[in-house]
Amino acid sequence: MRSTLRHEPSADVARLRTMLRQLEQAYGSPRWTPHHDPLGELVATILSQNTSDVNSDRAYAALRATFPTWNEVADAQPDDLATVIRSGGLAKLKGQRIQEILHTLKARQGDLSLDGLMDMPMPAARAFLAEFSGVGPKTIACVLLFACGLPAFPVDTHIHRVAMRLGLLPAGCTAERAHAVLEPLIPPAQVYAAHVNLIRHGRTVCRSRLPDCQRCCLRILCPYPQSSMQTGVVRGHAPPSVVP
């Protein structure tokens, strides 16, 4: 994964780095490999919104099989495109968003490619993607991390929930704001592993309902079990203030 200069944050990161080491001991040290080219990753991330990985992967595969080139996707009839990606949910909205991005990209640079992101510093690449309508911090971070190998840190619902319980985010911090809070705290070389392992932890142990605190590898570093007992919350259920 590519590195980028980053100033050491003023916050104490020792606790977080200890957590990341504990997660790697529990889940391993996943290594970055590219998923798609940058434009493919952008489209795949849009299709993944508000649906499961299985459904979004099915929608992306159907899209590429039916419309092998991005020009064909851009020129497709909206209803036809929506039918092809229907398995991903919100098909009309997602199809419209994808076509708007493709039309904007072609008008700007004359071709349908985001490969130029690979040669940009991360702030410039992030700013470029932010100009597209409907492309927010999570989508941008996914493209930069998974396709470009840049140390951008996507925050999904699992990571947001786990980070709130661990006390890594201030009270009331939204998932969107969490990107700016968490990313500077994680060493660039550990961003990919941190992202993957926090999601694994959120899916298997620190679940939204019935979190398994007894077998959590971060229990001794986590204030959540103690705060839950002190507030009289039934063990295994998250208090409303920390559930995204």
FIMARLO-573572 format. One line per 3 residues: number of its first residue (from 1); their letters; for each residue x, y, z of N, C-alpha, C. Coordinates in Angstrom, 3 decimals. Layout:
N
NUM = a = X,Y,Z,X,Y,Z,X,Y,Z; ...
***
This chain:
244
1 = mrs = 0.846,-1.192,0.000,0.000,0.000,0.000,0.879,1.237,0.000; 0.471,2.247,-0.769,1.251,3.472,-0.850,1.190,4.216,0.474; 2.269,4.945,0.768,2.315,5.737,1.994,2.153,7.202,1.652
4 = tlr = 1.825,7.999,2.646,1.728,9.440,2.471,2.132,10.102,3.764; 2.713,11.280,3.684,3.158,11.971,4.886,1.966,12.346,5.736; 2.123,12.227,7.041,1.042,12.565,7.944,1.661,13.057,9.249
7 = hep = 1.196,14.187,9.725,1.707,14.715,10.974,1.201,13.863,12.132; 2.040,13.686,13.144,1.624,12.964,14.329,0.507,13.733,15.023; -0.609,13.100,15.305,-1.726,13.806,15.931,-1.409,14.166,17.371
10 = sad = -2.063,15.176,17.874,-1.836,15.608,19.238,-2.463,14.647,20.235; -3.502,13.908,19.818,-4.161,12.965,20.725,-3.232,11.810,21.059; -3.442,11.225,22.228,-2.658,10.061,22.645,-3.101,8.848,21.834
13 = var = -2.208,8.322,21.013,-2.584,7.210,20.138,-2.094,5.865,20.667; -1.430,5.868,21.828,-0.866,4.616,22.340,-1.947,3.564,22.556; -3.088,3.968,23.102,-4.166,3.015,23.370,-4.718,2.429,22.078
16 = lrt = -4.920,3.275,21.079,-5.429,2.791,19.800,-4.444,1.824,19.162; -3.175,2.131,19.203,-2.198,1.255,18.566,-2.107,-0.084,19.288; -2.292,-0.061,20.596,-2.366,-1.321,21.331,-3.567,-2.131,20.869
19 = mlr = -4.693,-1.462,20.666,-5.892,-2.144,20.175,-5.646,-2.766,18.809; -4.985,-2.028,17.933,-4.729,-2.555,16.592,-3.838,-3.796,16.650; -2.876,-3.791,17.551,-2.016,-4.971,17.720,-2.839,-6.157,18.234
22 = qle = -3.750,-5.887,19.169,-4.601,-6.958,19.695,-5.495,-7.531,18.604; -6.029,-6.671,17.761,-6.883,-7.133,16.666,-6.085,-7.975,15.676; -4.843,-7.587,15.398,-4.025,-8.372,14.471,-3.693,-9.734,15.061
25 = qay = -3.507,-9.787,16.369,-3.270,-11.085,16.994,-4.500,-11.975,16.889; -5.678,-11.363,16.964,-6.922,-12.132,16.922,-7.329,-12.518,15.507; -7.123,-11.600,14.546,-7.672,-11.806,13.194,-6.612,-11.907,12.106
28 = gsp = -5.355,-11.679,12.440,-4.307,-11.733,11.436,-3.961,-10.353,10.897; -3.051,-10.328,9.936,-2.576,-9.076,9.342,-2.884,-9.075,7.849; -4.100,-8.712,7.466,-4.464,-8.716,6.041,-3.613,-7.743,5.248
31 = rwt = -3.244,-8.137,4.045,-2.402,-7.308,3.186,-3.228,-6.733,2.045; -2.916,-5.510,1.691,-3.659,-4.830,0.645,-3.405,-5.442,-0.726; -4.470,-5.684,-1.454,-4.412,-6.013,-2.872,-5.536,-5.240,-3.542
34 = phh = -5.332,-4.734,-4.753,-6.376,-3.937,-5.401,-7.613,-4.755,-5.696; -8.783,-4.170,-5.458,-10.055,-4.839,-5.757,-10.453,-4.598,-7.215; -10.559,-3.326,-7.597,-10.936,-2.919,-8.947,-10.012,-1.754,-9.338
37 = dpl = -10.123,-1.324,-10.593,-9.506,-0.058,-10.966,-10.301,1.047,-10.266; -9.764,2.286,-10.181,-10.444,3.326,-9.405,-11.890,3.597,-9.819; -12.177,3.653,-11.125,-13.555,3.904,-11.537,-14.444,2.717,-11.183
40 = gel = -13.943,1.517,-11.380,-14.704,0.340,-10.994,-14.983,0.316,-9.502; -14.008,0.732,-8.710,-14.200,0.768,-7.261,-15.238,1.808,-6.868; -15.232,2.942,-7.558,-16.227,3.972,-7.274,-17.633,3.450,-7.555
43 = vat = -17.809,2.812,-8.700,-19.123,2.264,-9.053,-19.517,1.153,-8.086; -18.578,0.268,-7.775,-18.876,-0.834,-6.861,-19.269,-0.315,-5.481; -18.628,0.755,-5.034,-18.944,1.310,-3.718,-20.331,1.931,-3.715
46 = ils = -20.691,2.611,-4.792,-22.053,3.156,-4.896,-23.073,2.021,-4.843; -22.805,0.936,-5.547,-23.734,-0.198,-5.551,-23.816,-0.875,-4.178; -22.784,-0.719,-3.350,-22.759,-1.387,-2.045,-23.545,-0.635,-0.977
49 = qnt = -23.961,0.578,-1.270,-24.634,1.387,-0.259,-25.995,0.790,0.102; -26.240,0.656,1.402,-27.530,0.194,1.917,-27.931,-1.192,1.419; -26.950,-2.060,1.266,-27.259,-3.442,0.895,-26.126,-4.334,1.360
52 = sdv = -26.285,-5.632,1.191,-25.262,-6.586,1.619,-24.165,-6.711,0.570; -23.026,-7.253,0.997,-21.928,-7.492,0.055,-22.357,-8.444,-1.055; -23.128,-9.460,-0.696,-23.570,-10.443,-1.692,-24.405,-9.763,-2.773
55 = nsd = -25.349,-8.929,-2.362,-26.229,-8.271,-3.328,-25.480,-7.249,-4.184; -24.572,-6.499,-3.563,-23.834,-5.495,-4.335,-22.857,-6.149,-5.301; -22.225,-7.252,-4.887,-21.319,-7.974,-5.795,-22.095,-8.537,-6.985
58 = ray = -23.295,-9.013,-6.725,-24.131,-9.545,-7.807,-24.516,-8.426,-8.781; -24.842,-7.260,-8.229,-25.223,-6.133,-9.081,-24.048,-5.669,-9.933; -22.848,-5.619,-9.334,-21.675,-5.171,-10.096,-21.337,-6.170,-11.202
61 = aal = -21.400,-7.456,-10.880,-21.109,-8.475,-11.894,-22.108,-8.397,-13.045; -23.379,-8.183,-12.725,-24.399,-8.071,-13.769,-24.169,-6.831,-14.621; -23.765,-5.745,-13.979,-23.492,-4.499,-14.711,-22.382,-4.696,-15.728
64 = rat = -21.278,-5.278,-15.295,-20.135,-5.434,-16.202,-20.410,-6.467,-17.284; -21.234,-7.482,-16.975,-21.563,-8.484,-17.996,-22.495,-7.916,-19.059; -23.428,-7.057,-18.639,-24.406,-6.501,-19.572,-23.849,-5.320,-20.348
67 = fpt = -23.065,-4.499,-19.691,-22.461,-3.315,-20.313,-20.943,-3.394,-20.112; -20.230,-4.050,-21.008,-18.796,-4.322,-20.799,-17.915,-3.073,-20.716; -18.345,-1.949,-21.274,-17.534,-0.733,-21.222,-18.281,0.343,-20.440
70 = wne = -17.528,1.285,-19.890,-18.150,2.382,-19.149,-18.941,3.293,-20.079; -18.528,3.379,-21.323,-19.310,4.163,-22.290,-20.703,3.561,-22.474; -20.784,2.235,-22.472,-22.084,1.585,-22.602,-22.943,1.831,-21.366
73 = vad = -22.322,1.860,-20.206,-23.068,2.180,-18.983,-23.591,3.609,-19.053; -22.735,4.522,-19.492,-23.128,5.931,-19.574,-24.276,6.139,-20.554; -24.285,5.368,-21.639,-25.284,5.560,-22.693,-26.528,4.698,-22.524
76 = aqp = -26.557,3.852,-21.511,-27.690,2.939,-21.336,-28.965,3.707,-20.994; -30.085,3.143,-21.371,-31.364,3.689,-20.948,-31.482,3.521,-19.428; -31.868,4.566,-18.708,-31.925,4.486,-17.242,-32.722,3.297,-16.720
79 = ddl = -33.851,2.991,-17.357,-34.661,1.858,-16.897,-33.932,0.534,-17.117; -33.209,0.424,-18.230,-32.452,-0.793,-18.493,-31.332,-0.962,-17.474; -30.657,0.135,-17.159,-29.581,0.078,-16.174,-30.130,-0.317,-14.807
82 = atv = -31.247,0.272,-14.423,-31.853,-0.046,-13.132,-32.235,-1.521,-13.045; -32.731,-2.061,-14.138,-33.103,-3.479,-14.148,-31.891,-4.367,-13.929; -30.773,-4.021,-14.549,-29.560,-4.835,-14.453,-28.988,-4.823,-13.030
85 = irs = -29.044,-3.690,-12.361,-28.430,-3.581,-11.026,-29.457,-3.720,-9.899; -30.633,-4.210,-10.213,-31.723,-4.251,-9.232,-31.363,-5.026,-7.971; -30.517,-6.038,-8.084,-30.182,-6.853,-6.911,-29.484,-6.044,-5.826
88 = ggl = -28.900,-4.902,-6.192,-28.213,-4.070,-5.210,-29.122,-3.119,-4.463; -30.407,-3.073,-4.832,-31.340,-2.188,-4.162,-31.182,-0.742,-4.596; -32.238,0.043,-4.399,-32.240,1.461,-4.775,-31.704,1.643,-6.196
91 = akl = -32.160,0.780,-7.096,-31.548,0.672,-8.423,-31.668,1.954,-9.238; -32.826,2.607,-9.200,-32.983,3.824,-9.997,-32.075,4.935,-9.504; -32.012,5.104,-8.193,-31.160,6.141,-7.615,-29.692,5.867,-7.887
94 = kgq = -29.262,4.634,-7.677,-27.859,4.287,-7.896,-27.495,4.385,-9.373; -28.399,3.922,-10.247,-28.129,4.031,-11.675,-27.997,5.473,-12.110; -28.884,6.326,-11.608,-28.809,7.746,-11.944,-27.507,8.362,-11.465
97 = riq = -27.109,8.009,-10.246,-25.874,8.562,-9.688,-24.654,8.116,-10.489; -24.634,6.831,-10.856,-23.503,6.306,-11.636,-23.422,6.999,-12.990; -24.551,7.155,-13.671,-24.531,7.806,-14.982,-24.158,9.280,-14.875
100 = eil = -24.598,9.953,-13.845,-24.212,11.355,-13.660,-22.706,11.487,-13.493; -22.111,10.581,-12.728,-20.660,10.610,-12.540,-19.941,10.355,-13.862; -20.408,9.373,-14.613,-19.768,9.059,-15.890,-19.889,10.226,-16.873
103 = htl = -21.058,10.846,-16.933,-21.240,11.985,-17.843,-20.359,13.158,-17.421; -20.280,13.400,-16.108,-19.429,14.492,-15.611,-17.963,14.220,-15.917; -17.552,13.003,-15.698,-16.156,12.633,-15.940,-15.794,12.777,-17.410
106 = kar = -16.675,12.336,-18.285,-16.389,12.440,-19.720,-16.351,13.893,-20.166; -17.225,14.727,-19.600,-17.227,16.146,-19.962,-15.959,16.835,-19.482; -15.443,16.414,-18.353,-14.254,17.056,-17.783,-12.974,16.675,-18.518
109 = qgd = -12.814,15.377,-18.814,-11.514,14.944,-19.315,-11.576,14.157,-20.617; -12.777,13.939,-21.143,-12.890,13.323,-22.451,-12.841,11.816,-22.461; -12.576,11.181,-21.330,-12.587,9.726,-21.282,-13.171,9.281,-19.950
112 = lsl = -13.422,7.987,-19.847,-14.025,7.445,-18.636,-12.997,6.604,-17.899; -12.211,7.282,-17.090,-11.170,6.635,-16.304,-10.856,7.503,-15.095; -10.544,6.845,-14.003,-10.044,7.542,-12.816,-8.626,7.087,-12.480
115 = dgl = -7.936,6.534,-13.467,-6.579,6.043,-13.219,-5.626,7.158,-12.802; -5.945,8.396,-13.157,-5.099,9.515,-12.763,-5.007,9.685,-11.255; -5.976,9.147,-10.515,-5.923,9.225,-9.056,-4.697,8.516,-8.502
118 = mdm = -4.231,7.510,-9.226,-3.096,6.717,-8.754,-1.831,7.553,-8.604; -1.745,8.639,-9.353,-0.547,9.475,-9.333,-0.721,10.743,-8.504; -1.881,10.912,-7.875,-2.140,12.123,-7.099,-1.795,11.921,-5.628
121 = pmp = -1.339,12.979,-4.956,-1.273,12.923,-3.497,-2.685,12.726,-2.947; -2.790,12.144,-1.761,-4.113,11.816,-1.237,-5.032,13.031,-1.085; -4.570,14.176,-0.602,-5.498,15.324,-0.498,-6.067,15.742,-1.849
124 = aar = -5.238,15.725,-2.896,-5.708,16.104,-4.225,-6.688,15.079,-4.762; -6.407,13.798,-4.551,-7.312,12.744,-5.019,-8.646,12.827,-4.291; -8.587,13.089,-3.002,-9.820,13.217,-2.221,-10.650,14.408,-2.707
127 = afl = -10.001,15.526,-2.953,-10.713,16.715,-3.433,-11.323,16.477,-4.807; -10.618,15.759,-5.669,-11.135,15.460,-7.006,-12.427,14.652,-6.910; -12.440,13.618,-6.092,-13.620,12.768,-5.970,-14.774,13.490,-5.291
130 = aef = -14.446,14.387,-4.382,-15.491,15.105,-3.641,-16.315,16.022,-4.542; -15.816,16.331,-5.729,-16.550,17.206,-6.643,-17.727,16.498,-7.316; -17.760,15.171,-7.260,-18.866,14.441,-7.864,-20.065,14.443,-6.928
133 = sgv = -21.227,14.687,-7.472,-22.446,14.727,-6.684,-22.735,13.366,-6.061; -23.046,13.380,-4.764,-23.405,12.148,-4.076,-22.251,11.295,-3.614; -21.015,11.768,-3.796,-19.840,11.003,-3.371,-19.335,11.600,-2.061
136 = gpk = -19.510,10.843,-0.969,-19.157,11.328,0.352,-17.866,10.729,0.885; -17.545,11.011,2.147,-16.263,10.579,2.732,-16.020,9.081,2.687; -17.057,8.274,2.961,-16.842,6.828,2.954,-16.532,6.321,1.546
139 = tia = -17.306,6.767,0.561,-17.073,6.333,-0.816,-15.687,6.750,-1.293; -15.315,7.981,-0.985,-13.990,8.473,-1.364,-12.907,7.615,-0.725; -13.040,7.350,0.561,-12.019,6.566,1.255,-11.917,5.156,0.690
142 = cvl = -13.045,4.568,0.317,-13.007,3.225,-0.277,-12.227,3.216,-1.581; -12.471,4.203,-2.431,-11.752,4.270,-3.709,-10.253,4.452,-3.471; -9.908,5.362,-2.586,-8.490,5.655,-2.356,-7.772,4.489,-1.699
145 = lfa = -8.436,3.814,-0.756,-7.787,2.697,-0.078,-7.742,1.455,-0.954; -8.906,1.006,-1.426,-8.976,-0.291,-2.094,-8.408,-0.283,-3.505; -8.570,0.821,-4.240,-8.102,0.857,-5.625,-6.725,1.497,-5.764
148 = cgl = -6.453,2.512,-4.945,-5.221,3.281,-5.114,-4.144,2.940,-4.087; -4.505,2.205,-3.047,-3.521,1.852,-2.028,-3.087,3.016,-1.162; -3.910,4.046,-1.092,-3.611,5.191,-0.240,-4.208,4.957,1.149
151 = paf = -3.581,5.509,2.198,-4.033,5.224,3.566,-5.251,6.029,4.003; -6.295,5.996,3.190,-7.577,6.577,3.576,-8.345,5.527,4.363; -9.102,5.948,5.360,-9.739,5.015,6.283,-11.253,5.092,6.183
154 = pvd = -11.900,4.149,5.474,-13.359,4.165,5.378,-13.997,3.754,6.707; -15.047,4.453,7.092,-15.781,4.141,8.323,-17.175,3.660,7.941; -17.412,2.369,8.113,-18.748,1.839,7.866,-19.491,1.726,9.198
157 = thi = -20.683,1.152,9.165,-21.497,1.093,10.381,-20.847,0.253,11.475; -20.120,-0.809,11.092,-19.454,-1.642,12.089,-18.316,-0.881,12.763; -17.489,-0.242,11.970,-16.360,0.507,12.530,-16.862,1.653,13.402
160 = hrv = -17.892,2.339,12.955,-18.441,3.443,13.745,-18.934,2.940,15.103; -19.658,1.844,15.100,-20.171,1.287,16.351,-19.040,0.864,17.286; -18.059,0.130,16.768,-16.947,-0.339,17.585,-16.142,0.838,18.137
163 = amr = -15.874,1.822,17.283,-15.085,2.978,17.721,-15.810,3.781,18.795; -17.131,3.891,18.687,-17.893,4.580,19.721,-17.798,3.836,21.045; -17.955,2.533,21.012,-17.898,1.748,22.245,-16.509,1.777,22.870
166 = lgl = -15.488,1.816,22.032,-14.116,1.849,22.544,-13.718,3.229,23.065; -14.570,4.213,22.870,-14.250,5.560,23.321,-13.270,6.285,22.420; -13.191,5.855,21.149,-12.269,6.489,20.205,-12.883,7.697,19.525
169 = lpa = -14.193,7.859,19.682,-14.909,8.966,19.055,-15.641,9.759,20.131; -15.770,11.064,19.945,-16.517,11.865,20.917,-18.008,11.546,20.861; -18.686,11.796,21.947,-20.128,11.537,22.011,-20.840,12.259,20.878
172 = gct = -21.759,11.553,20.237,-22.543,12.141,19.164,-21.835,12.241,17.831; -20.633,11.714,17.721,-19.877,11.794,16.468,-20.547,10.940,15.403; -20.842,11.532,14.270,-21.460,10.798,13.172,-20.417,9.962,12.442
175 = aer = -20.896,8.983,11.660,-19.983,8.171,10.861,-19.227,9.039,9.862; -19.896,10.042,9.303,-19.227,10.923,8.343,-18.087,11.697,8.997; -18.344,12.251,10.169,-17.303,12.993,10.870,-16.194,12.066,11.369
178 = aha = -16.541,10.814,11.645,-15.576,9.858,12.186,-14.386,9.645,11.254; -14.582,9.814,9.955,-13.453,9.659,9.032,-12.319,10.611,9.395; -12.661,11.863,9.631,-11.646,12.865,9.925,-11.041,12.672,11.305
181 = vle = -11.789,12.059,12.222,-11.282,11.844,13.579,-10.337,10.646,13.622; -10.722,9.544,13.009,-9.967,8.305,13.143,-8.754,8.216,12.226; -8.900,8.678,11.000,-7.828,8.478,10.022,-6.464,9.008,10.484
184 = pli = -6.381,10.207,11.077,-5.065,10.697,11.505,-4.451,9.905,12.652; -5.254,9.120,13.361,-4.749,8.372,14.510,-4.080,7.060,14.136; -4.304,6.585,12.911,-3.841,5.261,12.518,-2.594,5.385,11.648
187 = ppa = -1.512,4.708,12.009,-0.313,4.747,11.174,-0.650,4.326,9.738; -0.170,5.054,8.735,-0.532,4.738,7.345,-0.346,3.269,6.964; 0.732,2.652,7.435,0.986,1.260,7.070,-0.021,0.296,7.677
190 = qvy = -0.784,0.747,8.679,-1.740,-0.128,9.352,-3.186,0.150,8.966; -3.412,1.107,8.083,-4.785,1.518,7.781,-5.600,0.369,7.194; -5.062,-0.331,6.235,-5.832,-1.406,5.597,-6.179,-2.496,6.604
193 = aah = -5.184,-2.966,7.359,-5.431,-4.017,8.345,-6.409,-3.539,9.411; -6.285,-2.289,9.830,-7.188,-1.748,10.839,-8.625,-1.751,10.321; -8.804,-1.338,9.082,-10.145,-1.310,8.493,-10.749,-2.707,8.442
196 = vnl = -10.012,-3.649,7.905,-10.524,-5.012,7.747,-10.790,-5.653,9.107; -9.875,-5.492,10.044,-10.021,-6.168,11.329,-11.113,-5.552,12.198; -11.289,-4.249,12.133,-12.377,-3.635,12.888,-13.734,-4.089,12.358
199 = irh = -13.842,-4.251,11.046,-15.091,-4.770,10.488,-15.313,-6.210,10.930; -14.268,-7.025,10.882,-14.393,-8.413,11.343,-14.848,-8.450,12.804; -14.241,-7.591,13.612,-14.582,-7.561,15.035,-16.036,-7.124,15.237
202 = grt = -16.467,-6.130,14.458,-17.835,-5.653,14.579,-18.866,-6.671,14.130; -18.503,-7.490,13.165,-19.447,-8.483,12.648,-19.534,-9.723,13.527; -18.419,-10.100,14.154,-18.386,-11.381,14.859,-18.456,-11.254,16.375
205 = vcr = -17.984,-10.150,16.944,-17.926,-10.009,18.401,-18.680,-8.779,18.892; -18.289,-7.617,18.412,-18.891,-6.368,18.885,-20.106,-6.022,18.031; -21.062,-6.945,18.041,-22.246,-6.793,17.216,-23.156,-5.690,17.748
208 = srl = -24.061,-5.227,16.891,-24.968,-4.163,17.302,-25.831,-4.621,18.469; -26.407,-5.802,18.322,-27.158,-6.405,19.411,-26.394,-7.624,19.912; -26.456,-7.857,21.198,-25.769,-8.989,21.815,-24.269,-9.015,21.538
211 = pdc = -23.557,-7.935,21.826,-22.097,-7.984,21.691,-21.519,-8.996,22.673; -20.541,-9.763,22.224,-19.963,-10.829,23.044,-18.748,-10.287,23.795; -19.011,-9.504,24.825,-17.930,-8.857,25.559,-17.013,-9.868,26.241
214 = qrc = -17.554,-11.032,26.603,-16.749,-12.020,27.324,-15.566,-12.516,26.494; -15.746,-12.620,25.173,-14.642,-13.130,24.352,-13.996,-12.039,23.503; -14.197,-10.787,23.885,-13.620,-9.670,23.137,-12.141,-9.503,23.465
217 = clr = -11.316,-9.470,22.443,-9.873,-9.319,22.646,-9.497,-7.926,23.126; -10.454,-6.996,23.087,-10.191,-5.610,23.513,-10.869,-5.282,24.837; -11.400,-6.278,25.513,-12.221,-6.026,26.699,-11.504,-5.177,27.742
220 = ilc = -10.242,-5.494,28.033,-9.558,-4.770,29.113,-9.262,-3.327,28.735; -9.342,-3.000,27.449,-9.084,-1.638,26.987,-10.372,-0.876,26.704; -11.513,-1.550,26.857,-12.781,-0.990,26.408,-13.646,-0.549,27.580
223 = pyp = -14.137,0.679,27.567,-15.017,1.149,28.647,-16.442,0.666,28.526; -16.815,0.060,27.401,-18.227,-0.258,27.154,-18.827,-1.253,28.147; -18.190,-2.402,28.438,-18.830,-3.339,29.374,-19.072,-2.709,30.746
226 = qss = -18.085,-1.950,31.245,-18.228,-1.326,32.548,-19.324,-0.265,32.543; -19.357,0.563,31.495,-20.370,1.612,31.436,-21.758,1.010,31.293; -21.874,-0.126,30.601,-23.160,-0.782,30.437,-23.691,-1.271,31.777
229 = mqt = -22.807,-1.863,32.585,-23.240,-2.370,33.882,-23.602,-1.223,34.822; -22.836,-0.138,34.763,-23.078,0.987,35.651,-24.408,1.667,35.353; -24.820,1.661,34.080,-26.072,2.318,33.716,-27.256,1.370,33.742
232 = gvv = -27.012,0.123,34.150,-28.106,-0.823,34.286,-28.579,-1.404,32.982; -27.772,-1.323,31.945,-28.156,-1.891,30.664,-28.041,-3.410,30.739; -29.025,-4.091,30.177,-28.973,-5.552,30.158,-27.735,-6.004,29.401
235 = rgh = -26.958,-6.922,29.986,-25.735,-7.364,29.347,-26.001,-7.868,27.942; -25.138,-7.391,27.020,-25.252,-7.811,25.624,-26.002,-6.834,24.768; -26.694,-5.837,25.360,-27.399,-4.868,24.569,-26.742,-3.503,24.673
238 = app = -26.578,-2.852,23.540,-25.906,-1.563,23.516,-26.853,-0.465,23.961; -26.362,0.494,24.769,-27.204,1.644,25.102,-27.453,2.463,23.857; -28.624,3.104,23.732,-28.968,3.830,22.521,-27.955,4.877,22.110
241 = svv = -27.208,5.444,23.059,-26.294,6.530,22.728,-25.114,6.091,21.891; -24.828,4.769,21.859,-23.653,4.327,21.108,-24.012,3.481,19.901; -25.274,3.260,19.643,-25.664,2.495,18.458,-25.889,3.447,17.293
244 = p = -25.128,3.308,16.191,-25.293,4.226,15.056,-26.632,4.032,14.392
***
